């Protein structure tokens, strides 16, 4: 194997490794990763039939017809600690760790009334549907007989950087109407915006005893934005001490989307022979981007059990057939003359999630919560990640491990206000192939297709929720104006 082939093989293998690792940076193939509303978060979202806070705008808009909410509410302040550990990431006993702590946008919502529709309930909502932002890099420098294909010893260094960021925001409103004291219906309509980008950069170089320098740079990155609409339709029923609910969520209706793709593949060295040098660079803007979501149907029940209320929910998400998220126009490599193509795609299998939560009442002023919910991955993973390589199609969703969510906390009720304190814990574990070992001395194998790494992903979220009228006097004035009444000072 000559040096050029070695570096190309090393580049390809390193790309496959990092493509696997990048899948941990965001759970974009999971549907129950986020929860909304103070009580709903502590119940791990198992409230489709029994939601009693402003999480109703997402979980079941029909429930607004049977519950009372303040005019203006800030649902919760949430901070999170996210940690990723990759055992044997770049070799035996060579682990990689990454953690981040910060605030998490959750749900801001409120209710209002309209004079000429006195029996109708309305709400507005701003919620973060998906969010992830992580930048990761690692570097290794060694000296020795690292590369058998090269005579003598050499200085060898390699650096890998990967980044993935996506953010999806939903902005909308909810209408609900109680048909009678026991039955209500409702619809939430959302305008959605999704921004996503990803990058993998590999740079490797060597300096041999023959004073020969070889350099290889491979850089792939993409970005796109997409805008769409979707709706959630719900029905809610209450009979004695039983609460029932069902919702249907429509697929996203695409409004527009665009993005860009960049590919750099540069290799030079080997006696300065032009035949062994590679220069392939392309940048394309203004590409059409699509993003699809599945149909889903959810059902839930809440009923008195022992000293509190038991909440049960389940939701089925349909499959999404393979489609092209974004595709670049074919182009020709400047030095190689090869026709190169780039494509990102997505296909999602159907999944069924479920959740259970218990709300224990100690007194009129103190309640406690405990819950669990599943969060199955809708992708089988596969090769790739969120970045494509020339002539290779890549699935933008690759994290195939299932997530588990636990929640717990307390709610304290005071005159005119509810204060919620709690935490949620989410975790997952997945094995991936480790085809590359970074060398740390002589006779260390670089290639090892049978080696494996283990990813441990965890997330703690800390919740401080306040359910009170926000600037109560101002809220009352606005409500009076909408109802056509005189303002109250």
VMD Tcl script that draws the C-alpha trace (Angstrom):
set ca {
  {0.00 0.00 0.00}
  {1.59 3.32 -1.02}
  {1.32 6.44 1.09}
  {-1.40 8.00 -0.98}
  {-3.65 4.98 -0.63}
  {-2.84 4.80 3.05}
  {-3.93 8.36 3.68}
  {-7.12 7.89 1.66}
  {-7.93 4.77 3.61}
  {-7.14 6.51 6.88}
  {-9.34 9.42 5.88}
  {-12.26 7.16 4.95}
  {-12.01 5.17 8.16}
  {-11.70 8.28 10.28}
  {-14.74 9.70 8.53}
  {-16.77 6.59 9.34}
  {-15.72 6.79 12.99}
  {-16.63 10.43 13.37}
  {-19.85 9.96 11.41}
  {-20.81 7.45 14.08}
  {-19.80 9.80 16.86}
  {-21.71 12.75 15.42}
  {-24.93 10.81 15.79}
  {-24.81 11.35 19.55}
  {-24.94 15.12 19.21}
  {-28.68 15.32 18.88}
  {-31.75 13.15 19.19}
  {-33.41 14.24 15.96}
  {-34.89 10.76 15.43}
  {-36.80 10.82 18.74}
  {-40.22 12.36 19.40}
  {-40.64 12.46 23.19}
  {-37.31 14.05 24.11}
  {-38.93 17.34 25.08}
  {-41.76 17.90 27.58}
  {-43.85 21.04 28.05}
  {-45.61 22.60 31.04}
  {-44.63 22.36 34.68}
  {-46.71 19.36 35.80}
  {-46.43 17.72 32.39}
  {-42.63 17.74 32.58}
  {-42.64 16.04 35.97}
  {-45.08 13.46 34.56}
  {-42.73 12.80 31.58}
  {-45.41 13.90 29.12}
  {-47.84 11.10 29.99}
  {-50.75 13.58 30.06}
  {-52.55 13.33 26.70}
  {-55.85 12.64 28.45}
  {-55.24 14.52 31.69}
  {-53.05 17.57 31.10}
  {-53.98 20.35 33.52}
  {-51.44 23.06 32.75}
  {-50.58 25.07 29.66}
  {-48.80 22.06 28.22}
  {-52.30 21.44 26.82}
  {-51.45 23.57 23.79}
  {-49.08 20.76 22.77}
  {-50.38 17.59 24.42}
  {-54.12 18.03 23.86}
  {-55.64 21.39 22.84}
  {-59.12 20.13 23.72}
  {-58.19 20.12 27.40}
  {-58.19 23.94 27.40}
  {-61.98 23.71 27.24}
  {-62.19 22.07 30.67}
  {-59.33 23.63 32.65}
  {-58.77 27.14 33.95}
  {-55.50 29.00 33.30}
  {-54.20 32.46 34.17}
  {-54.28 35.12 31.47}
  {-50.48 35.25 31.12}
  {-48.14 32.52 32.32}
  {-44.46 31.70 32.12}
  {-44.49 27.92 32.28}
  {-41.05 27.01 33.56}
  {-37.37 27.87 33.75}
  {-35.27 24.86 32.89}
  {-31.52 24.26 33.09}
  {-29.82 21.11 31.92}
  {-26.59 19.20 32.35}
  {-25.83 17.02 29.35}
  {-22.97 14.53 29.36}
  {-21.53 12.24 26.71}
  {-18.90 9.59 27.43}
  {-17.45 7.45 24.64}
  {-15.59 4.48 26.03}
  {-12.60 3.35 23.93}
  {-13.41 6.09 21.43}
  {-10.03 6.23 19.68}
  {-8.37 3.13 21.12}
  {-8.49 0.82 24.10}
  {-8.86 2.82 27.31}
  {-8.87 6.09 25.35}
  {-12.19 7.66 26.34}
  {-13.70 10.93 25.18}
  {-15.93 13.01 27.43}
  {-18.02 16.08 26.82}
  {-20.43 17.90 29.12}
  {-22.34 21.15 28.91}
  {-24.58 23.08 31.27}
  {-26.98 25.86 30.43}
  {-30.52 27.09 30.12}
  {-33.05 25.28 27.96}
  {-35.83 27.09 26.10}
  {-39.07 25.36 26.99}
  {-42.65 26.63 26.73}
  {-44.06 30.11 27.04}
  {-47.84 30.20 26.76}
  {-50.92 32.04 27.91}
  {-54.70 32.08 27.52}
  {-57.11 34.82 26.47}
  {-60.80 35.31 25.70}
  {-62.76 37.09 22.97}
  {-66.01 38.91 23.76}
  {-68.13 37.60 20.91}
  {-67.03 34.01 21.54}
  {-67.63 33.69 25.28}
  {-67.64 29.88 25.39}
  {-64.52 29.48 23.29}
  {-61.05 29.26 24.82}
  {-57.90 30.57 23.14}
  {-54.20 30.34 23.86}
  {-50.87 31.30 22.32}
  {-47.66 29.31 22.57}
  {-43.94 29.50 21.82}
  {-42.12 26.21 22.26}
  {-38.81 24.61 21.35}
  {-39.52 21.29 19.66}
  {-35.91 20.18 19.12}
  {-32.60 21.71 20.17}
  {-28.96 20.59 20.19}
  {-25.66 22.42 19.89}
  {-22.30 20.72 20.39}
  {-18.81 21.25 19.01}
  {-16.21 18.54 19.58}
  {-12.54 18.13 18.59}
  {-9.62 15.86 19.38}
  {-5.94 15.73 18.37}
  {-3.07 13.23 18.55}
  {0.67 13.74 17.93}
  {3.15 10.84 18.00}
  {6.60 9.86 16.76}
  {7.61 6.35 15.80}
  {7.14 3.67 13.21}
  {3.42 4.38 13.06}
  {2.82 3.74 9.37}
  {4.28 0.48 8.16}
  {3.93 1.52 4.53}
  {6.43 4.33 5.14}
  {10.12 3.46 5.68}
  {11.65 4.43 9.00}
  {10.01 6.46 11.70}
  {7.83 9.50 11.20}
  {6.10 12.30 13.00}
  {2.37 11.68 12.66}
  {-0.44 13.98 13.80}
  {-4.14 13.99 13.27}
  {-6.98 16.28 14.24}
  {-10.71 15.75 13.99}
  {-13.42 18.30 14.58}
  {-17.12 17.62 14.45}
  {-20.08 19.87 15.12}
  {-23.81 19.52 14.85}
  {-26.45 22.07 15.67}
  {-30.16 22.09 15.09}
  {-33.03 24.09 16.47}
  {-36.75 23.77 15.74}
  {-39.21 26.34 17.06}
  {-43.01 26.17 17.02}
  {-45.09 29.33 17.22}
  {-48.85 29.09 17.23}
  {-52.25 29.36 18.76}
  {-54.89 27.07 20.20}
  {-58.68 27.09 20.02}
  {-60.85 24.93 22.26}
  {-64.58 24.61 22.71}
  {-66.53 22.68 25.39}
  {-69.42 20.97 23.62}
  {-70.92 20.14 27.00}
  {-69.59 19.84 30.57}
  {-68.09 16.45 29.74}
  {-66.76 16.80 26.18}
  {-64.52 19.38 24.52}
  {-62.64 19.69 21.25}
  {-59.64 21.75 20.21}
  {-57.05 22.52 17.55}
  {-53.52 23.90 17.80}
  {-51.95 25.40 14.69}
  {-48.18 25.95 14.54}
  {-45.77 27.74 12.26}
  {-42.48 25.85 12.45}
  {-38.92 26.88 11.71}
  {-36.01 24.43 11.63}
  {-32.36 25.38 11.30}
  {-29.74 22.64 11.05}
  {-26.04 22.48 10.29}
  {-23.25 19.96 10.65}
  {-19.55 19.67 9.96}
  {-16.76 17.10 9.98}
  {-13.18 18.19 9.43}
  {-10.26 15.72 9.32}
  {-6.69 16.91 8.98}
  {-3.73 14.50 9.05}
  {-0.08 14.98 8.28}
  {3.23 13.17 8.53}
  {6.93 14.01 8.32}
  {9.19 11.08 7.53}
  {12.88 10.46 8.14}
  {13.34 11.10 4.42}
  {12.16 14.67 5.12}
  {8.98 14.07 3.20}
  {5.81 15.92 4.23}
  {2.33 14.66 3.42}
  {-0.86 16.53 4.25}
  {-4.48 15.48 3.91}
  {-7.50 17.70 4.62}
  {-11.10 16.55 4.29}
  {-13.83 19.00 5.25}
  {-17.57 18.38 4.81}
  {-20.27 20.72 6.04}
  {-23.88 21.54 5.32}
  {-26.62 23.85 6.57}
  {-30.28 24.35 5.81}
  {-33.39 26.11 7.02}
  {-36.94 24.93 6.59}
  {-40.34 26.52 7.26}
  {-43.64 24.71 7.57}
  {-47.06 24.35 9.21}
  {-48.68 21.57 11.19}
  {-51.77 21.02 13.28}
  {-52.74 19.05 16.36}
  {-56.41 18.10 16.70}
  {-57.77 16.85 20.01}
  {-60.83 15.67 21.92}
  {-61.18 15.44 25.70}
  {-63.76 13.73 27.90}
  {-64.39 13.83 31.64}
  {-66.71 11.45 33.48}
  {-66.73 11.46 37.26}
  {-63.09 10.83 38.21}
  {-61.86 9.69 34.81}
  {-60.22 11.94 32.20}
  {-59.79 10.71 28.63}
  {-58.16 12.30 25.60}
  {-57.05 11.65 22.04}
  {-55.08 13.70 19.52}
  {-53.99 13.52 15.90}
  {-50.91 15.43 14.73}
  {-50.55 16.12 11.02}
  {-47.31 15.86 9.06}
  {-45.51 19.09 8.42}
  {-46.74 21.03 5.40}
  {-43.69 22.50 3.71}
  {-43.65 26.23 2.94}
  {-40.04 26.76 1.90}
  {-36.51 25.59 2.56}
  {-32.98 26.29 1.34}
  {-29.44 25.43 2.27}
  {-25.84 24.94 1.24}
  {-23.27 22.16 0.97}
  {-19.47 22.40 1.03}
  {-16.88 19.73 0.24}
  {-13.07 20.06 0.44}
  {-10.74 17.14 -0.29}
  {-7.08 18.13 -0.50}
  {-4.02 15.86 -0.45}
  {-0.44 16.75 -1.23}
  {3.05 15.41 -0.63}
  {4.73 12.22 -1.87}
  {7.79 13.67 -3.61}
  {5.74 16.61 -4.88}
  {4.42 14.35 -7.64}
  {1.34 16.02 -9.22}
  {-0.07 12.57 -9.98}
  {-0.32 11.92 -6.26}
  {-1.94 15.25 -5.36}
  {-5.66 15.78 -5.01}
  {-7.65 19.00 -5.10}
  {-11.44 18.70 -5.02}
  {-13.35 21.70 -3.72}
  {-17.01 22.62 -4.15}
  {-19.44 25.05 -2.53}
  {-23.08 25.26 -3.53}
  {-25.62 27.73 -2.12}
  {-29.32 28.18 -2.70}
  {-30.12 24.45 -2.71}
  {-33.70 23.33 -2.12}
  {-34.22 21.74 1.30}
  {-37.09 19.61 2.58}
  {-37.95 18.30 6.00}
  {-40.78 15.86 6.70}
  {-42.49 14.64 9.87}
  {-44.89 11.74 10.42}
  {-48.57 11.43 11.24}
  {-49.15 10.59 14.88}
  {-52.11 9.54 17.00}
  {-52.04 9.69 20.79}
  {-54.38 8.59 23.56}
  {-54.31 8.99 27.31}
  {-56.24 8.52 30.52}
  {-56.06 9.90 34.02}
  {-57.99 8.52 36.98}
  {-57.97 8.57 40.76}
  {-55.84 5.84 42.22}
  {-54.91 5.37 45.85}
  {-54.04 8.85 47.21}
  {-53.64 10.64 43.91}
  {-54.03 10.45 40.15}
  {-52.50 7.93 37.78}
  {-51.65 9.22 34.28}
  {-51.16 6.91 31.27}
  {-50.40 7.90 27.67}
  {-49.25 6.35 24.42}
  {-48.51 7.76 20.97}
  {-47.98 6.07 17.62}
  {-45.85 7.75 14.94}
  {-46.12 6.56 11.35}
  {-43.13 5.79 9.14}
  {-41.64 8.38 6.81}
  {-40.55 6.91 3.49}
  {-37.11 7.81 2.25}
  {-36.85 11.31 0.79}
  {-34.06 13.70 -0.17}
  {-33.48 16.43 2.40}
  {-30.98 18.28 0.20}
  {-28.97 17.39 -2.90}
  {-26.14 19.24 -4.59}
  {-25.74 19.46 -8.33}
  {-23.15 16.95 -9.62}
  {-19.71 18.49 -10.05}
  {-16.31 17.39 -11.31}
  {-13.23 17.18 -9.10}
  {-10.65 19.72 -10.27}
  {-7.66 17.39 -10.07}
  {-9.27 13.98 -10.41}
  {-11.83 14.66 -13.11}
  {-14.24 12.42 -11.19}
  {-17.96 13.19 -11.16}
  {-18.98 13.78 -7.55}
  {-22.45 13.87 -6.02}
  {-23.70 14.87 -2.56}
  {-27.04 13.92 -1.06}
  {-28.59 14.01 2.40}
  {-31.63 11.85 2.96}
  {-33.90 10.69 5.74}
  {-36.22 7.75 6.31}
  {-37.94 6.98 9.59}
  {-39.60 3.85 10.85}
  {-42.84 3.81 12.85}
  {-42.58 3.83 16.64}
  {-44.92 3.52 19.61}
  {-44.04 5.42 22.80}
  {-45.71 5.12 26.18}
  {-45.56 6.87 29.52}
  {-46.81 6.51 33.08}
  {-46.91 9.10 35.84}
  {-48.30 9.32 39.34}
  {-49.45 12.49 41.09}
  {-49.75 12.02 44.85}
  {-51.75 14.52 46.90}
  {-50.48 15.03 50.43}
  {-52.67 18.07 51.10}
  {-54.34 20.92 49.27}
  {-51.00 22.71 49.21}
  {-48.53 19.88 48.54}
  {-48.36 17.39 45.68}
  {-45.57 15.06 44.56}
  {-44.87 13.54 41.12}
  {-43.01 10.52 39.76}
  {-42.95 9.25 36.16}
  {-41.33 7.28 33.36}
  {-41.67 7.42 29.57}
  {-40.06 5.63 26.64}
  {-38.55 7.45 23.67}
  {-37.81 4.97 20.91}
  {-35.57 5.91 18.01}
  {-37.27 6.07 14.62}
  {-34.09 5.28 12.72}
  {-32.02 2.15 12.33}
  {-28.92 4.31 12.12}
  {-26.70 2.91 9.44}
  {-23.55 4.37 7.97}
  {-22.96 8.04 7.80}
  {-24.26 10.70 10.06}
  {-25.27 14.19 9.21}
  {-22.54 14.79 6.64}
  {-22.22 13.35 3.17}
  {-19.18 12.27 1.22}
  {-18.80 12.31 -2.57}
  {-20.87 9.64 -4.21}
  {-22.20 8.46 -0.84}
  {-25.68 9.13 0.48}
  {-26.00 9.93 4.17}
  {-28.95 9.67 6.52}
  {-29.22 12.81 8.65}
  {-30.63 10.76 11.56}
  {-28.37 7.98 12.87}
  {-28.79 7.70 16.65}
  {-30.58 4.37 16.86}
  {-30.46 3.89 20.63}
  {-33.72 4.21 22.57}
  {-33.97 6.89 25.27}
  {-35.53 6.57 28.71}
  {-36.99 9.49 30.66}
  {-37.58 9.70 34.42}
  {-39.20 12.62 36.22}
  {-40.07 13.69 39.75}
  {-40.75 16.73 41.90}
  {-43.21 18.63 44.05}
  {-45.80 21.36 43.57}
  {-46.55 23.90 46.27}
  {-49.84 25.80 46.02}
  {-50.16 29.26 47.50}
  {-52.83 31.89 47.14}
  {-52.84 32.87 43.47}
  {-49.72 30.93 42.55}
  {-48.30 27.44 42.06}
  {-44.58 26.80 42.45}
  {-43.11 23.62 40.96}
  {-39.67 22.21 41.73}
  {-38.39 19.06 40.11}
  {-35.94 17.25 37.89}
  {-35.91 14.88 34.94}
  {-33.24 12.39 33.96}
  {-32.77 10.91 30.49}
  {-30.24 8.30 29.41}
  {-29.21 6.00 26.57}
  {-26.42 3.60 25.65}
  {-25.23 2.50 22.22}
  {-22.34 0.53 20.73}
  {-20.71 1.71 17.51}
  {-17.93 0.41 15.32}
  {-14.45 1.80 16.03}
  {-12.50 1.28 12.80}
  {-9.65 3.63 13.82}
  {-7.22 3.61 16.74}
  {-5.11 6.73 17.16}
  {-1.52 5.48 17.64}
  {0.47 6.30 20.75}
  {3.80 4.73 19.82}
  {5.57 2.06 17.76}
  {3.72 -0.99 16.48}
  {0.30 0.34 17.41}
  {-2.39 -0.79 14.95}
  {-4.29 2.06 13.32}
  {-6.91 0.03 11.53}
  {-9.22 -2.24 13.53}
  {-12.56 -2.86 11.89}
  {-13.67 -5.31 14.60}
  {-13.17 -2.91 17.49}
  {-16.16 -1.29 19.22}
  {-16.83 1.83 21.27}
  {-19.66 2.41 23.71}
  {-21.57 5.70 23.92}
  {-23.15 6.73 27.22}
  {-25.53 9.70 26.86}
  {-27.27 11.34 29.81}
  {-29.17 14.54 30.54}
  {-30.33 16.09 33.79}
  {-32.91 18.87 33.69}
  {-33.72 21.05 36.68}
  {-37.13 22.72 36.68}
  {-38.38 25.77 38.51}
  {-41.92 26.49 37.39}
  {-44.18 29.37 38.34}
  {-47.84 29.49 37.39}
  {-49.05 33.00 38.27}
  {-50.63 35.92 36.43}
  {-47.76 37.72 34.74}
  {-48.11 41.43 35.53}
  {-51.58 40.67 36.83}
  {-53.02 44.16 36.53}
  {-51.81 44.58 32.95}
  {-53.16 41.17 32.01}
  {-56.53 42.04 33.49}
  {-56.70 45.27 31.52}
  {-55.97 43.47 28.25}
  {-58.55 40.81 29.02}
  {-61.14 43.47 29.80}
  {-60.41 45.21 26.51}
  {-60.83 41.98 24.55}
  {-64.11 41.33 26.38}
  {-65.28 44.90 25.74}
  {-65.43 45.79 29.44}
  {-64.18 48.94 31.13}
  {-60.56 48.74 32.25}
  {-59.85 48.37 35.93}
  {-57.08 50.44 37.56}
}
mol new
graphics top color blue
foreach p $ca { graphics top sphere $p radius 0.5 }
foreach p [lrange $ca 0 end-1] q [lrange $ca 1 end] { graphics top cylinder $p $q radius 0.2 }
display resetview
